[in-house]
Amino acid sequence: MARTIAEIQNEILIEKGKQPSLNNLTDSKAAIWRLWINIMATAIWVHEKIVEKNALISRPHTLNWYREQALNFHYGMSQIWKEGAYRFDTAGLTDAEIENSKIIKHCAVSEVDLETVLDPNKKPEEIFSDYFHNKVGVVFIKVATVKEDKISRIDVPNELYAFKEYIAKIKDAGNQIFITSDQGDILKLNLNVYIDPLTIYIDPKDIEYYQLKSLSRELKQEEQKKLADYELAHINDPLNPKNGSLLFDTEKFPVLETVKEHLKNIEFNGAFVKTYLVDAIQKAEGVKIPVLTKIQTSVAKNPSDAQNPLPTDATNIEYFIPKAGYFDLDTLEVEINYIPYTFYRDNQ
C-alpha cells in the first residue's frame, strides 16, 4: 500500500536529522527547504500510487479474481476505461441502485487440474482424449442470484448473455471460459425418524403404516398385504397432515423445517454431506433417532426436455456437490416415517 504524503515527509525529516551538515538550516515553517520536502514527498507519493495501481491491474488473474469480477458485475450498465481498467459507469446512481444492479449474488470458479488426467500407464491417445473430455485448461464459472430469499439462476438468456459478454471483455487472452447458471438440482430424501410422542404428534391410526414403511428387510406376505391395504385406504383417508408437528404448535414441523434450513445454509457449490444433515435433524425438537434411508438427486428439467431426468441414487455416497451449485427447495421432496420412540419400555 502506498505511503501517505505525511509519512513520506516524516521519513525525509528523520533522514535530514541524521545529516550534521544540515543542522544549520533555518527551522521555520516558511523555510524553502520545507517547501522542497513537501514537493518531493508529493512527487514520491504520486509515483508510488502509479506503481501500486499498475501492480494491481497487472497481477496474474487467479480463480478468485474471476469470482471477484463476477460478483462485481452490474447488469444494464455500460463500461468505461478508467485508471488502467474497465469500470462500470455508476455516475448519478444511488447506492441502492448500484447494489440492485449487481445481479450475481453467488459464484463458484473452478478448473480441472492437468494432473488428474495424466496417467503414465495410458497411451498418448488416451491421455489426449481425457484432456479434451475433461476440458483441462477451461475455467468453469457457476453463477446464481437470489429471488424471494432463495438461490435462483439468473435470467436466461438475457442476463446470462450480458454476463458472458462482460467476462469475454475482461478475461485473459487465450483463456477458455465456460459459464453456467442453472436451475437448482432436484433432491428427494427418505427418512425414518423416531420421535418423542410427548413432543411430536402422530395420529394413532397412522403409526402401523409408518412402521411398515420403515422396515428395511423384505416384508412378509401378511405385512405386504397390510401395507397395500393402508395405501389403498389412503386414497379416501390420507395420512393426517398434522403428523410430525409439535403437540403445542401444529404449525411447526421440526424435522421438515430442519431439513430445509440445513439445505438452505449449504454454501453455494458446497457439498451435501449426509452426516451433517443427520446431525442437524438429531438436534431438532422432539427427535430421538433420525435415520436417512434414501437419497435421490438429479439435475433440473430443461424446457426442451421431453421428460424429467432420471434420478441418481446417492444413498451410498457420503457427500456430493449439486451440478447447479445448489438445490431447488421448491421441488424438494422429503418422505418421513414418524415412529414413536418407545424402546425404553422394552427393558421394563
Rosetta blueprint (number, residue, H / E / L):
1 M L
2 A L
3 R L
4 T L
5 I H
6 A H
7 E H
8 I H
9 Q H
10 N H
11 E H
12 I H
13 L H
14 I H
15 E H
16 K H
17 G H
18 K L
19 Q L
20 P H
21 S H
22 L H
23 N L
24 N L
25 L L
26 T L
27 D L
28 S L
29 K L
30 A L
31 A L
32 I H
33 W H
34 R H
35 L H
36 W H
37 I H
38 N H
39 I H
40 M H
41 A H
42 T H
43 A H
44 I H
45 W H
46 V H
47 H H
48 E H
49 K H
50 I H
51 V H
52 E H
53 K H
54 N H
55 A H
56 L H
57 I H
58 S L
59 R L
60 P L
61 H L
62 T L
63 L H
64 N H
65 W H
66 Y H
67 R H
68 E H
69 Q H
70 A H
71 L H
72 N L
73 F L
74 H L
75 Y L
76 G L
77 M L
78 S L
79 Q E
80 I E
81 W E
82 K E
83 E L
84 G L
85 A E
86 Y E
87 R E
88 F E
89 D L
90 T L
91 A L
92 G L
93 L L
94 T L
95 D H
96 A H
97 E H
98 I H
99 E H
100 N H
101 S L
102 K L
103 I L
104 I L
105 K L
106 H E
107 C E
108 A E
109 V E
110 S E
111 E E
112 V L
113 D L
114 L H
115 E H
116 T H
117 V L
118 L L
119 D L
120 P L
121 N L
122 K L
123 K L
124 P H
125 E H
126 E H
127 I H
128 F H
129 S H
130 D H
131 Y H
132 F H
133 H H
134 N L
135 K L
136 V L
137 G L
138 V E
139 V E
140 F E
141 I E
142 K E
143 V E
144 A E
145 T E
146 V E
147 K E
148 E L
149 D L
150 K E
151 I E
152 S E
153 R L
154 I L
155 D L
156 V L
157 P L
158 N H
159 E H
160 L H
161 Y H
162 A H
163 F H
164 K H
165 E H
166 Y H
167 I H
168 A H
169 K H
170 I H
171 K L
172 D L
173 A L
174 G L
175 N L
176 Q E
177 I E
178 F E
179 I E
180 T E
181 S L
182 D L
183 Q L
184 G L
185 D E
186 I E
187 L E
188 K E
189 L E
190 N E
191 L E
192 N E
193 V E
194 Y E
195 I E
196 D L
197 P L
198 L L
199 T L
200 I E
201 Y L
202 I L
203 D L
204 P H
205 K H
206 D H
207 I H
208 E H
209 Y H
210 Y H
211 Q H
212 L H
213 K H
214 S H
215 L L
216 S L
217 R L
218 E L
219 L L
220 K L
221 Q H
222 E H
223 E H
224 Q H
225 K H
226 K H
227 L H
228 A H
229 D H
230 Y H
231 E H
232 L H
233 A H
234 H L
235 I L
236 N L
237 D L
238 P L
239 L L
240 N L
241 P L
242 K L
243 N L
244 G L
245 S L
246 L E
247 L L
248 F L
249 D E
250 T L
251 E L
252 K L
253 F L
254 P H
255 V H
256 L H
257 E H
258 T H
259 V H
260 K H
261 E H
262 H H
263 L H
264 K H
265 N L
266 I L
267 E L
268 F L
269 N L
270 G L
271 A L
272 F E
273 V E
274 K H
275 T H
276 Y H
277 L H
278 V H
279 D H
280 A H
281 I H
282 Q H
283 K L
284 A L
285 E L
286 G L
287 V E
288 K E
289 I E
290 P E
291 V E
292 L E
293 T E
294 K E
295 I E
296 Q E
297 T E
298 S E
299 V L
300 A L
301 K L
302 N L
303 P L
304 S L
305 D L
306 A L
307 Q L
308 N L
309 P L
310 L L
311 P L
312 T E
313 D E
314 A L
315 T L
316 N L
317 I L
318 E L
319 Y E
320 F E
321 I L
322 P L
323 K L
324 A L
325 G L
326 Y L
327 F E
328 D L
329 L L
330 D L
331 T L
332 L L
333 E E
334 V E
335 E E
336 I E
337 N E
338 Y E
339 I E
340 P E
341 Y L
342 T L
343 F H
344 Y H
345 R H
346 D H
347 N H
348 Q L
